[in-house]
Amino acid sequence: MKQRKSERIELLHPNGTMSPSMFDLSKTGVCAFSAKKLEKGAFVFIKINTLRIKAKVVYSMERTDGFRAGMEFCDLTPEQTKGLSDLVDKFSRGIPISCAVEA
């Protein structure tokens, strides 16, 4: 089993339920909801707040309402790396963020 490269932060709504668009986030990847199946190994773009990041699909699992996809960030610029660090830090302090998968 592959070890995590960085700490994962699970994203929750204020009432304690999981975020409908993102399940967890780390500085190296994200697990997010997708309405359509994403093929393992495919490249997509993830938009987290205003940050747009290229990611490789690691897995895609079917749910009753769509798919749960794990993606690893790739080709990060220094600005994206800093932006992700800031987003993970902010959310760990309760500041909500948005996420969308652009296939």
C-alpha positions in Angstrom: 0.0 0.0 0.0 1.3 3.4 -0.9 2.1 5.7 2.0 0.8 9.3 2.1 3.3 12.0 1.2 1.6 14.6 3.4 -1.0 15.0 6.1 -4.6 14.7 4.9 -7.3 17.1 6.1 -10.9 15.9 5.9 -13.3 18.6 4.8 -16.5 18.9 6.8 -19.4 21.3 6.7 -20.1 23.3 9.9 -22.8 20.8 10.9 -20.2 18.0 10.7 -21.3 16.3 7.5 -18.8 15.7 4.6 -18.4 18.3 1.9 -20.4 17.4 -1.2 -17.6 18.3 -3.5 -14.4 17.3 -1.7 -13.7 14.6 0.8 -10.2 15.4 1.8 -7.2 17.5 0.9 -3.5 17.5 1.4 -0.6 19.4 -0.1 0.0 16.5 -2.6 -3.6 15.5 -3.6 -7.3 15.6 -3.2 -10.2 13.2 -3.0 -13.2 14.9 -4.6 -16.7 14.2 -6.0 -17.1 13.9 -9.8 -20.4 13.5 -11.6 -18.8 11.2 -14.2 -16.3 8.4 -14.0 -12.6 9.5 -14.2 -10.3 6.9 -15.7 -7.3 5.9 -13.6 -4.2 7.5 -15.0 -6.1 10.3 -16.7 -5.1 13.9 -16.2 -7.7 16.5 -15.0 -7.7 20.0 -13.6 -8.9 20.7 -10.1 -10.2 24.1 -9.1 -9.9 24.8 -5.4 -11.2 28.3 -4.7 -9.3 30.3 -7.4 -6.4 27.9 -7.7 -6.4 25.6 -10.8 -4.1 22.6 -10.5 -3.3 19.7 -12.8 -3.8 16.3 -11.2 -3.5 12.6 -12.1 -6.4 10.3 -11.3 -5.3 7.6 -8.9 -8.7 5.9 -8.4 -12.4 6.5 -9.1 -15.1 4.7 -7.1 -18.7 4.6 -8.0 -21.2 6.0 -5.5 -25.0 6.3 -5.7 -24.7 10.0 -6.7 -21.6 9.9 -8.9 -18.0 9.0 -8.3 -15.4 9.5 -5.5 -12.0 10.2 -7.2 -8.6 10.3 -5.6 -6.1 12.5 -7.5 -2.5 13.4 -7.0 -1.3 16.9 -7.9 1.4 17.2 -10.6 3.6 19.8 -12.2 3.0 22.3 -9.3 4.5 25.7 -9.7 6.0 27.4 -6.6 2.9 29.6 -6.5 0.5 26.6 -6.6 2.5 24.9 -3.9 2.3 27.9 -1.6 -1.4 28.4 -2.5 -2.2 24.8 -1.6 -0.3 25.1 1.7 -2.3 28.2 2.5 -5.7 26.5 1.6 -4.9 23.4 3.7 -3.9 25.6 6.6 -7.0 27.8 6.3 -9.4 24.9 6.1 -7.8 23.2 9.1 -8.8 26.3 11.0 -12.5 26.1 9.8 -12.4 28.4 6.7 -14.6 26.8 4.0 -13.2 26.3 0.5 -14.7 25.1 -2.8 -13.6 22.4 -5.2 -14.5 21.4 -8.7 -13.1 18.7 -11.0 -12.6 19.9 -14.6 -12.2 16.8 -16.7 
